[in-house]
């Protein structure tokens, strides 16, 4: 088969000593920055690009290292998310739902191990997809117009509303609050400043890092300060590496499904790891959550999004390399790096510079294996963090939040906004409002607005354009079905009051 | 049913946010429209959804949602106040000093001993300074004392 030949030639590139070392450096840096909230892969890549230029690395070597940071950070990200409920990027928010719940019930080590293994499964399975389908999927993704994107995002919200359990109104409030926050700042279409109150700093919009850290990390500090049961952490027996692996096998199919969902979503430019992890979680909840344990520390609730966001990171390489369309901020920076080295991603890249594409694909196998070997034994070290007494740990979490927010822009306003979002997040969590839809709304809002406006501009204001293609109609039907079906089912089961109450509690985190 | 549950208060607050945003958004107008929806369409849509959702919450609040207890609310208010002071003091006092003091204060709030809290503050601030300023090269304010 042609693909296997290509891949073999790719391994010849990836196994050169320099490239092996660079892949290792990449994944190590990636894991580390992924663990630190607010730093994120994008900053690390941006810092390393000039170094890669200065070292005169060949393009494939530079890409191997920079991509290593990208997918390595997906591993590291889940560590702070699971242990401290501090998701560094939007794609880890879903992992926080069950991951942190597992930590609270003393199963942090299991959660970390499952997350590492699921990340590995997602990372490697999706490379098969990359190798086999890259040319094919590139053609498919190009058919996504603005109307289809808009419908896809509505579908993502509908899927997420199911996570909120019984209370749809609270999910709606959270979603629309996120969408509204997303409109703060400079409107690129008209050049108008919206909701900035004359504050220059807000022209760039609500900073994702500030909002997330406020809503999750700071609100967690307040919650623990209540002194209630909810904030107590328990570090459990850590167990051997093999025991953790055996435990994770139970979630094998979840990981496979999460990988497929994540990969497919990741291929769509603009959708990325966030939507992928939400969709995988929602799909998995529909399929296997018979006893309503999702949201209260179900291992599969960690496995699905972690497999998905790693698979999406690979999938995102497809539009980047074959169309030259970056799907996220991080891949946009990668695109900049490639262009700087005179490599123009596009349909011709596979023919003209095969060593770049196939060398990268092969190196991702190696990198993912390195990450697994690196992460599994370290689980025990990471969990030690939880053995700190609360008076030492949580002020530290607060200080880490301050640095993450302050270091980026040196802005006092950001610190105030973070505090404000911390209070709002604390109250919302206390009242059982789900926070994940708010984050999704904030991240997807600009894309949604851009696409609906583009669609209407093309149609001259005719709203029918949103339902004009078979693909768009299919997505709308899916969205409607996802939103209505669980509601009908829960209506019928309303007699069993206690059960539905429990579900509402579980989904409200 | 109690009239003022946490749900009701939040619902009313969010409804006010939606109303305020909608009033603001109606004024978003530009001389030349490139697209039919313009800059106000999407914010108005989001505000409408928010108003609808929060109205539901106000009308059918969850009886189990309660305010935090008085003592807990006091501790949280103290923490919030310290966050605000920290934001103001970090530039003049410098990252190390202000972070050490803030962490020590929070540690006390979480029930740590005086000496232990001060030590934890100094250690945390030093660790973060080394990691972020020295290793990652991020610009953190040194402050007037060290700067």
Interface residues (C-beta under 8 A of the other chain):
Chain A: X36 X39 X47 X167 X169 X170 X171 X172 X173 X175 X176 X177 X179 X180 X182 X183 X187 X189 X190 X191 X192 X194 X195 X218 X221 X222 X224 X225 X226 X227 X228 X389 X390 X391 X392 X394 X395 X396 X398 X399 X400 X402 X403 X406 X407 X410 X412 X415 X416 X418 X419 X422 X423 X426 X427 X428 X430 X431 X432 X433 X445 X448 X449 X452 X453 X454 X456 X457 X460 X461
Chain B: X6 X7 X10 X11 X14 X17 X18 X21 X24 X25 X28 X30 X33 X34 X35 X36 X37 X38 X39 X41 X42 X43 X45 X46 X47 X49 X50 X52 X53 X54 X56 X57 X60 X62 X64 X65 X66 X68 X69 X71 X72 X75 X76 X79 X80 X83 X84 X86 X87 X88 X90 X91 X95 X99 X102 X103 X104 X106 X107 X108 X109 X110 X111 X112 X116 X117 X120 X121 X124 X125 X128 X131 X132 X136 X137 X138 X139 X140 X141
